[in-house]
């Protein structure tokens, strides 16, 4: 039952009460007519959504923000044609809807920010996961009907099976009856991968060009691992043409890495204080990590990934880049102990992450630390360990996602002096700057 049905019923009740007061027969007639429309609409809507089964076919993995194809197979098991069937794909809708009062407050806050800074909120920041994909089927005859459309995920993560809400407006749209169906499997959404021109993994040595490394390893050192759907950037040498012809889309072969990881990427990202649900220091830190992993894969190897788990930090060495991306998709920020502030949590988390990484990495490996800890706390955490392996630190500045941040502050960066003498290249990711630029221009250079 929708609001329109409720309005019909309430108006009918009001007319009945007025008619009983003034002894008016025509008001009884109008009220009966409204009740009749509501009852017939509810009955027609209930019949329309009965015996409709839905099968949803979508990829199990995708990247956030990139459209992917979804196919619905609708089966009308009844005898009659169903008309004006509406299907809401609620795959990326949160369980809690934003009320009108909360939306009004958000719009007022956005307007105040626009007046103060003169910058309108980006559409990607305003868009949330509250907008379903609506599919309208004008006629659904007995049998099967296939509907194709595209969706995109607003944010990385592991999503449960999609909920599909089937609705019919009944007669003249006087009532709307809904039933909810569920898909068979969920989806894993990877962080966005930005193409990088360069990134210094180890300040002690420069990596060779991509073509040279691929040539030296061509035909050796790779064990067959499996197949997956083609993604932009994959080499056409790895296309599995038989599977591609059979499935009607490009399929590529994956190989197992025999080389031991020559670098470790340490993820020490805590819950952010600023930003939107999809654009904040934690999410952009994971996007930076995914971009670095992609670059290293193109150079012939994959890093070890040190991430939160088991009450501390765990080290994993997935054989494929997609295995690394899945760790990023499942990333959960460490919980804050009682009585600690964000800065103290970030500092203790980073120190614990570095300690666990030092126990896991191979001697001589480079270490890339990605953290949204405050810069001074990050420098103090590095100094605790003395002579740490050479590498790079990516600081995702949480303050840059706040309302008072000025772009010119990064050029001044008074905390840069705290990193003097540390064996680390330093990069900064800030809101509003292109990721490629952030990861290609170090704030200092060691080696």
C-alpha positions in Angstrom: 0.0 0.0 0.0 1.4 3.4 -1.0 0.6 7.0 0.0 -2.0 7.4 -2.7 -4.0 4.5 -1.4 -3.9 5.9 2.1 -5.1 9.3 0.9 -8.0 7.6 -0.9 -9.0 5.8 2.3 -8.5 8.9 4.6 -10.6 11.1 2.3 -13.3 8.5 2.2 -13.4 8.3 6.0 -13.5 12.1 6.2 -16.4 12.2 3.8 -18.3 9.5 5.7 -17.9 11.5 8.9 -19.1 14.7 7.2 -22.0 12.9 5.6 -23.0 11.4 8.9 -23.0 14.9 10.5 -25.0 16.7 7.8 -27.1 13.7 6.7 -25.9 14.0 3.0 -26.5 11.0 0.9 -24.2 12.1 -2.0 -21.2 12.2 0.3 -21.9 8.6 1.2 -21.9 7.8 -2.5 -18.6 9.6 -3.1 -17.0 7.9 -0.1 -18.1 4.5 -1.3 -16.7 5.2 -4.7 -13.3 6.1 -3.2 -13.3 3.0 -1.1 -14.2 0.9 -4.1 -11.3 2.4 -6.1 -8.8 1.6 -3.3 -10.1 -2.0 -2.9 -10.0 -2.7 -6.6 -6.6 -1.1 -6.9 -5.1 -3.2 -4.1 -6.6 -6.4 -5.5 -5.5 -5.6 -9.1 -2.0 -4.8 -7.9 -1.7 -8.0 -5.8 -2.8 -10.1 -8.8 -0.3 -8.2 -11.1 2.8 -9.1 -9.0 1.8 -12.7 -8.3 3.6 -15.5 -10.1 6.4 -13.3 -11.4 9.9 -14.7 -10.9 13.1 -12.8 -11.6 16.6 -14.0 -12.3 19.3 -11.4 -12.1 22.6 -11.9 -14.0 25.4 -9.5 -13.1 29.2 -9.8 -12.8 30.5 -10.9 -9.4 33.3 -8.2 -9.5 33.4 -4.7 -10.7 35.2 -1.4 -10.2 33.5 1.5 -8.4 32.2 4.2 -10.8 32.5 2.0 -13.9 29.2 0.9 -15.5 28.6 -2.8 -15.8 25.9 -4.8 -17.6 22.9 -6.4 -15.7 20.4 -8.7 -17.3 17.0 -9.5 -15.8 15.0 -12.5 -16.9 11.4 -12.0 -16.0 9.1 -15.0 -16.0 5.3 -14.5 -15.9 3.8 -17.8 -14.7 0.2 -16.5 -15.0 -2.3 -16.8 -17.8 -2.7 -13.1 -18.5 -0.4 -10.3 -19.6 0.8 -8.1 -16.8 1.0 -4.4 -17.6 3.1 -1.5 -16.2 5.3 -3.6 -13.9 8.0 -1.6 -12.1 11.2 -3.2 -10.9 13.6 -1.3 -8.5 17.1 -2.8 -8.4 18.2 -1.9 -4.9 21.7 -3.4 -5.1 23.4 -0.3 -3.8 20.7 1.2 -1.7 21.4 1.5 2.0 18.9 0.1 4.5 18.4 3.5 6.0 16.7 6.1 3.9 17.3 9.8 4.4 14.2 11.7 5.5 13.0 15.1 4.2 14.2 17.0 7.2 17.7 15.5 6.9 17.8 16.3 3.2 16.7 19.9 3.9 19.5 20.2 6.5 22.1 18.8 4.0 21.0 21.2 1.3 21.2 24.1 3.7 24.7 23.1 4.7 25.7 22.8 1.1 24.3 26.2 0.3 26.3 27.7 3.3 29.5 26.1 2.0 28.8 27.5 -1.5 28.3 31.0 -0.1 31.5 30.7 1.9 33.8 29.2 -0.7 32.1 29.8 -4.0 32.5 26.1 -4.9 29.5 24.0 -5.7 29.5 20.4 -4.4 30.6 17.9 -7.0 27.9 15.6 -8.3 29.9 12.6 -7.5 30.1 13.7 -3.8 26.4 14.5 -3.6 25.4 11.2 -5.1 24.9 8.5 -2.6 23.7 4.9 -2.6 20.0 5.9 -2.0 19.0 6.0 -5.7 17.7 2.7 -7.1 17.7 1.7 -10.7 14.1 1.7 -11.9 13.0 -0.5 -14.8 9.5 -0.2 -16.2 8.0 -3.1 -18.3 4.9 -1.9 -20.2 3.7 -5.5 -21.1 4.8 -8.8 -19.6 3.1 -11.6 -21.5 3.0 -15.2 -20.2 6.5 -16.6 -20.5 10.0 -15.1 -20.3 11.2 -11.6 -21.1 14.8 -10.4 -20.8 15.7 -6.8 -19.8 19.2 -5.4 -20.1 20.5 -2.2 -18.4 23.6 -0.8 -16.8 24.5 0.1 -13.3 27.6 1.5 -11.4 28.6 1.1 -7.8 29.1 4.4 -5.9 31.6 2.9 -3.5 33.9 -0.1 -3.0 33.0 -2.9 -0.7 31.4 -6.3 -0.6 27.7 -6.1 -1.2 25.1 -8.8 -0.4 22.7 -10.2 -3.0 20.7 -7.5 -4.7 17.1 -6.9 -3.6 14.6 -6.5 -6.5 11.3 -4.7 -5.6 8.5 -5.6 -8.0 5.6 -3.2 -8.0 2.3 -2.7 -9.8 0.1 0.4 -9.8 -3.2 -1.4 -9.9 -6.2 0.2 -11.6 -5.6 3.9 -12.6 -2.6 3.9 -10.2 -4.9 4.1 -7.2 -2.8 1.6 -5.3 0.7 0.1 -5.5 1.5 -3.4 -4.4 5.1 -4.5 -3.9 7.0 -7.7 -3.5 10.7 -8.1 -2.9 12.9 -10.7 -4.6 16.6 -11.4 -4.0 19.4 -12.2 -6.4 21.5 -15.4 -6.1 24.9 -13.8 -5.4 26.4 -10.6 -4.2 29.1 -8.4 -5.7 32.6 -7.3 -4.8 33.4 -3.7 -5.8 37.0 -2.8 -6.2 38.4 0.7 -5.6 39.0 2.9 -8.6 42.4 2.4 -10.3 44.0 5.5 -11.6 46.7 5.1 -14.3 50.0 6.4 -12.9 52.9 7.8 -14.9 55.5 7.0 -12.3 55.8 6.1 -8.6 59.1 5.4 -6.8 58.7 2.1 -4.9 62.3 2.0 -3.7 64.5 5.1 -3.6 67.6 2.9 -3.8 66.9 1.7 -7.3 64.8 2.7 -10.3 62.6 0.0 -11.9 63.2 -0.9 -15.5 60.7 -0.1 -18.2 57.6 -2.3 -18.5 58.5 -3.8 -21.9 62.0 -4.9 -20.7 60.6 -6.7 -17.7 57.9 -8.4 -19.7 60.3 -9.6 -22.4 62.7 -11.1 -19.8 59.8 -13.1 -18.2 57.9 -14.0 -21.3 57.1 -17.8 -21.3 58.8 -18.6 -18.0 58.0 -18.1 -14.4 54.2 -18.1 -14.9 51.8 -20.9 -13.9 48.3 -20.9 -15.2 45.9 -19.6 -12.5 42.5 -19.2 -14.2 40.4 -16.9 -16.4 38.4 -13.8 -15.9 36.6 -11.0 -17.9 38.8 -8.5 -19.7 39.4 -5.2 -18.0 40.9 -2.0 -19.6 44.7 -2.2 -19.5 45.0 -6.0 -19.8 47.4 -7.2 -22.5 45.8 -8.7 -25.6 48.5 -11.4 -25.5 46.6 -13.0 -22.6 43.2 -13.2 -24.3 41.7 -16.7 -24.2 40.1 -16.7 -27.6 38.1 -19.9 -27.2 36.4 -18.8 -24.0 35.8 -15.3 -25.5 34.1 -16.8 -28.5 32.0 -19.1 -26.3 30.9 -16.4 -23.9 30.5 -13.6 -26.3 32.9 -11.3 -24.5 36.7 -10.9 -24.0 38.1 -13.3 -21.5 41.8 -13.2 -20.4 44.0 -15.7 -18.7 45.6 -15.1 -15.3 48.9 -16.5 -14.2 50.3 -17.2 -10.7 53.3 -15.2 -9.6 56.3 -17.2 -8.8 58.5 -14.2 -7.8 58.4 -13.4 -4.2 57.1 -9.9 -3.5 59.9 -7.3 -3.7 57.7 -4.6 -1.9 55.1 -4.5 0.8 52.2 -2.0 0.8 51.1 -1.2 4.3 47.5 -0.1 4.8 47.0 1.9 8.0 43.9 3.9 7.3 41.6 4.9 10.1 38.0 6.2 10.1 38.0 9.7 8.6 36.7 12.8 10.3 35.8 14.8 7.1 34.5 14.2 3.7 31.5 12.4 2.2 30.8 8.6 2.3 32.5 8.1 -1.0 35.1 10.8 -1.0 37.2 10.8 2.1 40.7 10.1 3.3 40.1 6.4 3.8 38.4 5.7 0.4 41.0 7.8 -1.5 43.8 6.0 0.4 42.5 2.7 -0.9 42.2 4.1 -4.4 45.8 5.3 -4.1 46.8 1.8 -3.0 44.9 0.2 -5.9 46.7 2.5 -8.4 50.1 1.6 -6.9 49.4 -2.1 -7.1 48.3 -1.7 -10.7 51.5 0.1 -11.6 53.7 -2.5 -9.9 51.8 -5.3 -11.7 52.5 -3.6 -15.0 56.2 -3.6 -14.0 56.3 -7.3 -13.5 55.5 -8.1 -9.9 53.0 -7.7 -7.1 53.4 -6.3 -3.6 52.7 -8.0 -0.3 49.6 -6.4 1.3 49.7 -5.7 5.0 46.2 -5.0 6.2 44.1 -5.0 9.5 43.0 -8.4 10.7 43.1 -10.7 13.6 43.4 -8.0 16.2 46.5 -6.6 14.5 47.8 -6.6 11.0 48.1 -9.5 8.6 50.4 -9.9 5.6 49.0 -11.5 2.4 50.6 -12.1 -1.0 47.8 -12.7 -3.5 49.0 -14.3 -6.8 47.0 -11.8 -8.9 46.3 -8.1 -8.9 42.6 -8.8 -8.5 43.4 -10.7 -5.3 45.0 -7.5 -4.0 42.0 -5.5 -5.1 39.7 -7.8 -3.2 41.7 -7.2 0.0 41.1 -3.5 -0.6 37.4 -4.0 -1.2 37.1 -5.8 2.1 39.2 -3.3 4.1 37.7 -2.4 7.4 39.2 0.5 9.5 40.5 -0.5 12.9 38.1 0.2 15.8 38.9 3.1 18.1 39.7 2.0 21.7 37.6 3.8 24.4 39.0 7.1 25.5 41.3 7.7 22.5 41.1 10.5 20.0 41.5 10.2 16.2 45.1 11.3 16.3 46.1 8.9 19.0 44.3 6.1 17.2 46.0 6.9 13.9 49.4 7.0 15.6 49.0 3.7 17.4 47.5 2.0 14.4 50.3 3.1 12.1 53.0 2.0 14.6 51.4 -1.4 15.0 51.1 -1.7 11.2 54.8 -0.9 10.6 55.8 -3.3 13.3 53.8 -6.2 11.9 55.0 -5.4 8.3 58.7 -5.5 9.4 58.1 -9.0 10.8 56.5 -10.2 7.5 58.5 -8.6 4.7 61.5 -10.1 3.0 64.8 -8.5 3.9 65.8 -5.9 1.3 62.2 -5.2 0.2 60.8 -1.7 -0.1 57.9 -0.6 2.0 55.1 1.6 0.9 52.9 3.0 3.7 49.5 4.4 2.9 47.9 6.2 5.9 45.6 9.0 6.8 47.3 9.6 10.2 48.2 13.3 10.9 51.6 14.0 9.4 53.4 14.7 12.7 52.1 11.5 14.2 53.1 9.6 11.0 56.7 11.0 11.3 56.9 10.0 15.0 55.7 6.5 14.2 58.5 6.1 11.6 61.2 7.4 14.0 60.2 4.8 16.6 61.7 2.0 14.4 65.0 3.6 13.6 66.5 2.1 10.4 63.4 0.9 8.5 63.5 -0.4 4.9 63.6 2.2 2.2 60.4 3.0 0.5 57.6 5.6 0.2 54.9 7.0 2.4 51.6 8.2 1.0 49.9 10.6 3.4 46.2 11.0 2.7 45.6 14.3 4.4 42.2 14.1 6.2 42.1 17.8 6.9 42.0 18.5 3.2 38.5 17.0 3.1 37.3 19.5 5.8 35.5 22.8 5.2 38.5 25.1 6.0 41.2 23.6 3.9 43.1 25.8 1.5 45.1 24.4 -1.4 48.1 26.7 -0.7 48.7 25.1 2.7 50.3 22.0 1.2 53.0 24.2 -0.4 53.9 25.6 3.0 53.7 22.2 4.8 55.5 23.1 8.0 55.5 19.4 9.0 57.8 18.4 6.2 60.8 19.0 8.4 59.7 16.2 10.7 60.4 13.7 7.8 64.0 14.9 7.3 66.5 12.1 7.7 63.8 9.3 7.2 64.5 6.8 4.5 61.2 7.5 2.8 59.9 9.3 -0.3 56.9 11.3 0.8 53.7 11.8 -1.2 50.5 13.6 -0.2 46.9 12.9 -1.4 44.6 15.8 -1.0 40.9 16.4 -1.9 40.5 18.2 -5.2 43.8 17.1 -6.7 44.1 14.5 -9.4 45.3 11.2 -8.0 47.9 10.8 -10.8 49.4 14.1 -9.9 49.4 13.3 -6.1 51.3 10.0 -6.7 53.7 11.3 -9.4 55.0 14.3 -7.5 56.8 13.5 -4.3 57.1 16.2 -1.7 60.7 15.1 -1.1 63.1 12.7 -2.8 65.4 10.3 -1.1 68.2 8.5 -3.0 
